[in-house]
């Protein structure tokens, strides 16, 4: 189990250019597998273009209380990148004027940003339809100062989306660290107790599943059924929906694929499962990702790879929603992760 | 000719068997796909059966494929190993139940 970020370990892969180089060499350079650009060109889907903005995703910092094995953010307690209140103010201007129906706060553990609560209170006033906070669950139990988070979320009608790799302890702790399962269960029970995730409740609680190793996620509906049965039978826990998300070959997951000699096979699996229908609904076409320092990206993954949007409007200080619409999406081989099988996005399958 | 009988990369080429007999190959894959669809049994249950049979058949390609497939369906290590024991129990049971035949024969010849 990793205890430090790649950055802290001074790993080569902490450098996003190194990751991009890797993703363009080897089996993609020698023609064994088609590049993502060539693949989507086969069905005349190149260049991918941004449609009307629907989801505004804001990453308020890379600091996290966990060091998950496959984190695409390379997040951890040792990451110091954190969004300032000034940048949050600029984001609030955007939130007040955007046409997007969903606001999605992520991290790291977004709750660790010292201005998190202020930001949520202010953002909630904008009256956005769906206000998501991606909470890793254990943060709620990490320190007394976080114990009231469920009530805080409820007060602002926040839609809680949380990672839960499996309904059993062994598989969960392997991926997310020892003790994570028990803390997550406790947090879910607390959320349930105040109405989150209950049938018919307007307090939305969804879980995110991503595989614990070098394989693709199974059918989202079938997994949801198994999760619901497992969590209900053993712990009496309820939740609304399960989002099955594919691990993208970047950051710590890429590091793992290479170290475990699974990289080639995994890329083959992604390319073989390529689904042109998923390309049509891939999340970068309706999402914008804002980094802790206010830069704009087509998705959270491009943010981590240091690939900013291809637009004159590159930063919250010069935000222009109509200018961003229709921009060409920046792609590389990691994009195969969002187009495999039923597709994958921060909201689960897309096809 | 390759130096080993089995090459993991050959699994990816399974679909190519249709190239030398298109109609039969396609019919097989159509049947195969249908078998594993969700039915009276869930796709997860079918995958576990396939994993157990992969072992009793001792097919390395199938073991590779269904270990991955069961993992994808959220099957745990305990469940996988139990499934294999079911296969192994039937295999050993099938051997041992023939012991009755041996006993019958002994009793007839030397009873």
Interface residues (C-beta under 8 A of the other chain):
Chain A: X166 X167 X168 X170 X171 X209 X211 X213 X215 X216 X217 X218 X219 X222 X223 X226 X227 X268 X272
Chain B: X12 X38 X42 X43 X44 X68 X71 X72 X73 X74 X76 X77
